Amino acid sequence: MLLVAVCSDSIGSEAVSLGFVTNQGDDSVYVFDTKSKPSFLKKINVGASPAGICVSETLGKVFVSNTKGNSISVIDISRLEVTNTLKFEGSSVGLGFSEATNELFVSDWFNDRVLVFNIESSAISHEINVGKAPAGVAVSKKGLVFVINRDSDSISVVSIEKKSVIAEIIVGSHPFGARLNPSETSLYVTNVQSNDVSIVDVADFSSTLRVKVGKKPYSIAFSKDGLKAYVTNQYSDSVSVIDTTSNEVTNTLSVGGFPEGIEVHNNNIYVVNWMDEEMQIVNENNVAVERLLPLGSNPRNFVNFSSPRFKLQ
């Protein structure tokens, strides 16, 4: 779902940034140089129907969920190639990584569970039952995993320490995507059928506020300061801009066909348009489209990653 920014000093003395985008229709991940003028670098073949994506900042790995491949592809950031494949029986969608425990949390769509992978052994260490059709996954630094259950209209809150569900939160209709704000005080959840965003207070797991956005909201990204939330609306071909202080929509950006993944990096808003098979780069300051980059077939998502410790080989 996602763009990945990677800092490296392997090209001269300058750091470089990389973007990784999943292409569900041709079983690949595209890699882009996103430092100044974004450009295509490499295509990486992965498993069948890749959708979700996340990173480990400490390990320098990108994890890709292959929804029809019964697997997770592991990409080494320095080598820009798949170096491991985590296999299991199920259909992975959302992914989240705990840096504290080196564990990968995977939502298994058809089996209503979350699988926990020990990355050192590449083995499943735990299976946790959650709600129906789990999709998005958000991992907090406070030891919690938020699992979005689309067909239960709920969130399962998992304790990383206990490996069990400690709370259930009711949200809008058919929730799918989720993102913690930069301070991790609030969780924003897209509700696809009710066309709104639920805002969850992480301190007490309460969800009392819902913000109306466009049709079929999918993904969320935040500005670096956390003062704005950007929501892709698949059926409106738009991005809703939410002021996170007032929690009101203050602007709506027109984008390409069927926008899904979204991220903010270096004052640019990256929007992955599924229908147009392109990545739209919008200047965050003047909301002007600065660049369009072609993607693979049916692109889905991207994710952010930044670390000066990894170099490209």
C-alpha positions as MATLAB code, in Angstrom:
seq = 'MLLVAVCSDSIGSEAVSLGFVTNQGDDSVYVFDTKSKPSFLKKINVGASPAGICVSETLGKVFVSNTKGNSISVIDISRLEVTNTLKFEGSSVGLGFSEATNELFVSDWFNDRVLVFNIESSAISHEINVGKAPAGVAVSKKGLVFVINRDSDSISVVSIEKKSVIAEIIVGSHPFGARLNPSETSLYVTNVQSNDVSIVDVADFSSTLRVKVGKKPYSIAFSKDGLKAYVTNQYSDSVSVIDTTSNEVTNTLSVGGFPEGIEVHNNNIYVVNWMDEEMQIVNENNVAVERLLPLGSNPRNFVNFSSPRFKLQ';
ca = [
       0.000    0.000    0.000;
       2.893    2.145    0.091;
       5.900    4.402   -0.447;
       9.108    3.714    1.414;
      11.699    6.422    1.976;
      15.174    5.049    2.644;
      18.179    7.165    3.521;
      21.587    5.993    2.362;
      25.057    7.443    1.775;
      26.072    4.908   -0.833;
      25.860    7.350   -3.764;
      28.660    9.795   -3.104;
      28.049   11.506    0.215;
      24.379   12.225   -0.477;
      21.506   10.404    1.137;
      18.993    8.813   -1.203;
      15.286    8.139   -0.729;
      13.480    5.165   -2.180;
       9.823    4.525   -2.811;
       8.259    1.036   -2.935;
       4.799    0.539   -4.477;
       2.855   -2.747   -4.648;
       1.322   -3.676   -8.018;
      -1.373   -6.269   -7.395;
      -2.099   -6.984  -11.067;
       1.406   -8.026  -12.134;
       2.820   -9.462   -8.887;
       5.503   -6.852   -8.464;
       6.868   -3.997   -6.398;
       8.177   -0.871   -8.123;
      11.121    0.970   -6.599;
      11.551    4.724   -7.111;
      14.225    7.271   -6.309;
      12.226    9.921   -4.447;
      14.941   12.244   -3.180;
      14.409   15.290   -5.428;
      12.859   14.465   -8.798;
      11.188   11.063   -8.369;
      12.137    8.482  -10.988;
      11.764    4.746  -11.548;
      14.649    2.541  -10.405;
      13.674   -1.118  -10.413;
      10.918   -3.715  -10.616;
      10.989   -6.501   -8.013;
       8.925   -9.636   -8.601;
       7.095  -10.898   -5.506;
       4.252  -13.358   -4.788;
       0.736  -13.481   -6.224;
      -1.445  -10.359   -5.877;
       0.673   -8.180   -3.557;
      -1.313   -5.575   -1.636;
      -0.128   -4.561    1.829;
       3.370   -3.436    2.686;
       5.314   -2.368    5.778;
       8.923   -1.971    6.856;
      11.292   -2.693    9.698;
      13.431    0.353   10.415;
      15.877   -1.649   12.531;
      16.280   -4.590   10.153;
      16.094   -2.701    6.866;
      13.441   -5.022    5.466;
      10.271   -4.447    3.446;
       7.426   -6.924    3.997;
       4.848   -7.462    1.226;
       1.554   -9.326    1.690;
       0.741  -11.593   -1.261;
      -3.038  -11.949   -0.998;
      -3.251  -14.982   -3.309;
       0.189  -16.398   -2.706;
      -0.134  -17.758    0.843;
       3.024  -15.845    1.624;
       4.872  -12.699    2.650;
       7.782  -11.539    0.481;
      10.720  -10.054    2.396;
      12.757   -7.470    0.483;
      16.221   -6.476    1.674;
      16.451   -2.692    1.330;
      20.219   -2.604    0.740;
      20.084   -5.229   -2.028;
      16.647   -4.325   -3.430;
      15.713   -7.963   -3.885;
      13.584  -10.622   -2.234;
      15.737  -12.518    0.250;
      13.096  -14.550    2.093;
       9.503  -15.733    1.763;
       7.310  -16.385    4.801;
       4.784  -19.094    3.930;
       1.466  -20.011    5.525;
      -2.058  -21.156    4.637;
      -4.255  -18.087    4.352;
      -4.720  -14.728    2.638;
      -2.642  -11.892    4.063;
      -3.841   -8.311    3.697;
      -2.606   -5.891    6.366;
       0.870   -5.929    7.894;
       2.484   -4.290   10.908;
       5.949   -4.679   12.414;
       6.947   -4.370   16.067;
      10.480   -2.982   16.303;
      10.559   -3.777   20.025;
      10.027   -7.513   19.563;
      11.064   -8.077   15.912;
       7.661   -9.578   15.183;
       5.485   -9.213   12.097;
       1.702   -9.066   12.580;
      -0.306  -10.276    9.579;
      -4.086  -10.074    9.132;
      -5.492  -13.272    7.594;
      -8.604  -12.127    5.708;
     -10.487  -15.406    5.263;
      -9.593  -17.038    8.578;
     -10.445  -14.147   10.931;
      -7.104  -14.201   12.682;
      -3.797  -12.422   13.054;
      -0.605  -14.386   12.568;
       2.542  -13.410   14.452;
       5.829  -14.203   12.718;
       9.147  -14.406   14.536;
      11.439  -12.819   11.959;
      14.592  -14.517   13.233;
      13.130  -17.984   12.698;
      10.673  -17.045    9.899;
       8.115  -19.126   11.789;
       4.628  -18.395   13.100;
       4.801  -18.031   16.872;
       1.168  -17.177   17.631;
      -2.304  -17.159   16.082;
      -4.772  -14.630   17.514;
      -8.492  -14.772   16.747;
      -9.985  -11.385   15.854;
     -13.135  -10.121   14.091;
     -14.438  -10.989   10.643;
     -12.345  -10.201    7.547;
      -9.396   -8.444    9.237;
      -7.769   -5.904    6.931;
      -5.645   -2.954    8.064;
      -3.072   -3.309   10.850;
      -1.468   -0.506   12.876;
       1.297   -1.172   15.426;
       2.012    1.344   18.185;
       5.255    1.905   20.070;
       3.303    1.353   23.273;
       2.919   -2.362   22.661;
      -0.476   -2.446   20.961;
      -1.666   -3.745   17.603;
      -4.897   -2.378   16.136;
      -6.578   -4.810   13.733;
      -9.379   -3.479   11.529;
     -12.206   -6.003   11.085;
     -14.119   -5.070    7.935;
     -17.117   -7.379    8.305;
     -17.472   -6.874   12.069;
     -17.401   -3.063   11.910;
     -14.841   -3.161   14.687;
     -11.230   -2.931   15.798;
      -9.519   -5.680   17.784;
      -6.861   -4.277   20.121;
      -4.070   -6.813   20.620;
      -1.485   -6.690   23.394;
       1.930   -7.516   21.939;
       3.103   -8.787   25.323;
       0.079  -10.990   26.012;
      -0.565  -11.974   22.383;
      -4.284  -11.657   23.007;
      -7.175   -9.289   22.310;
      -7.661   -6.891   25.225;
     -10.406   -4.667   23.777;
     -12.938   -4.374   20.951;
     -13.903   -0.984   19.507;
     -17.010   -0.415   17.391;
     -16.515    1.958   14.452;
     -18.324    2.762   11.188;
     -19.532    0.478    8.416;
     -16.942   -1.761    6.746;
     -13.725   -0.252    8.128;
     -10.596   -1.056    6.154;
      -7.550    1.198    6.529;
      -6.036    2.751    9.656;
      -3.186    5.004   10.694;
      -1.929    6.268   14.036;
      -1.203    9.990   14.171;
       2.476   10.936   14.710;
       2.039   11.312   18.484;
       0.144    7.992   18.622;
      -2.652    9.533   20.675;
      -5.327    8.890   18.050;
      -6.108    6.193   15.513;
      -7.871    7.248   12.308;
      -9.909    4.524   10.570;
     -11.511    4.652    7.106;
     -15.076    3.300    6.961;
     -15.696    2.266    3.356;
     -19.484    1.868    3.437;
     -20.431    4.764    5.727;
     -18.073    7.135    3.866;
     -16.447    8.533    6.982;
     -13.417    8.305    9.245;
     -13.644    7.102   12.842;
     -11.256    8.719   15.313;
     -10.248    6.518   18.232;
      -8.740    7.805   21.478;
      -5.822    5.438   22.080;
      -5.782    6.169   25.828;
      -9.217    4.719   26.574;
     -10.125    3.005   23.263;
     -13.195    5.214   22.839;
     -14.562    6.111   19.412;
     -17.103    8.906   19.626;
     -16.195   11.037   16.610;
     -16.721   10.323   12.905;
     -15.775   12.715   10.094;
     -17.622   12.599    6.766;
     -15.328   12.355    3.740;
     -15.763   11.232    0.098;
     -17.088    7.971   -1.312;
     -15.336    4.725   -0.323;
     -12.446    6.076    1.778;
      -9.461    3.745    1.735;
      -6.125    4.963    3.129;
      -4.871    7.687    5.468;
      -1.615    9.619    5.807;
      -0.570   12.473    8.080;
       1.492   15.585    7.567;
       4.806   15.480    9.420;
       3.476   17.727   12.201;
       0.276   15.705   12.470;
      -1.952   18.743   11.911;
      -3.460   17.358    8.708;
      -4.798   13.945    7.774;
      -5.132   13.010    4.106;
      -7.769   10.422    3.130;
      -8.082    8.794   -0.300;
     -11.661    8.405   -1.557;
     -11.794    5.613   -4.139;
     -15.164    6.403   -5.743;
     -14.782   10.194   -5.598;
     -11.329   10.341   -7.227;
     -10.313   12.693   -4.458;
      -8.357   13.217   -1.252;
     -10.094   14.728    1.781;
      -7.913   16.979    3.943;
      -8.852   16.835    7.634;
      -7.720   19.472   10.126;
      -6.798   17.240   13.073;
      -7.318   20.042   15.591;
     -10.953   20.641   14.677;
     -11.410   17.246   12.978;
     -13.205   18.872   10.074;
     -12.596   18.527    6.342;
     -11.002   21.783    5.191;
     -10.155   20.910    1.592;
     -10.756   18.279   -1.068;
      -8.088   17.537   -3.682;
      -9.029   16.157   -7.099;
      -6.735   13.278   -8.063;
      -6.659   10.386  -10.540;
      -8.912    7.381  -10.930;
      -9.620    5.205   -7.893;
      -6.963    6.506   -5.469;
      -5.848    3.994   -2.845;
      -2.454    4.289   -1.162;
      -1.271    7.651    0.147;
       1.763    8.986    2.002;
       3.480   12.287    2.796;
       7.242   12.622    2.332;
       9.439   15.727    1.993;
       6.401   18.030    1.724;
       4.981   15.948   -1.116;
       1.750   13.961   -1.031;
       2.141   10.677   -2.911;
      -1.148    9.245   -4.221;
      -1.362    5.816   -5.858;
      -4.190    5.765   -8.421;
      -5.370    2.204   -9.025;
      -7.452    2.866  -12.155;
      -4.947    5.137  -13.900;
      -1.963    2.996  -12.831;
       0.076    6.015  -11.876;
       1.542    7.742   -8.840;
       0.507   11.370   -8.472;
       2.857   13.679   -6.571;
       1.160   16.739   -5.077;
       3.032   19.615   -3.440;
       1.739   19.783    0.126;
       2.211   23.547    0.365;
       0.357   24.699   -2.764;
      -1.528   21.419   -3.541;
      -0.315   21.550   -7.140;
       0.381   18.326   -9.036;
       4.111   18.313   -9.681;
       4.678   14.934  -11.304;
       3.004   11.758  -12.534;
       4.880    8.455  -12.563;
       3.618    5.317  -14.336;
       3.110    2.245  -12.160;
       2.473   -1.436  -12.782;
      -0.892   -3.157  -13.096;
      -3.456   -2.344  -10.384;
      -1.142   -0.517   -7.940;
      -2.304   -0.515   -4.339;
      -0.173    0.795   -1.478;
       2.998    2.405   -0.162;
       4.791    3.035    3.201;
       7.372    5.391    4.744;
      10.808    4.349    6.020;
      13.820    6.454    6.947;
      17.174    5.380    8.358;
      20.737    6.581    7.705;
      22.145    3.163    8.652;
      21.440    1.293    5.404;
      23.338    1.550    2.127;
      22.425    0.356   -1.345;
      24.741   -2.306   -2.679;
];
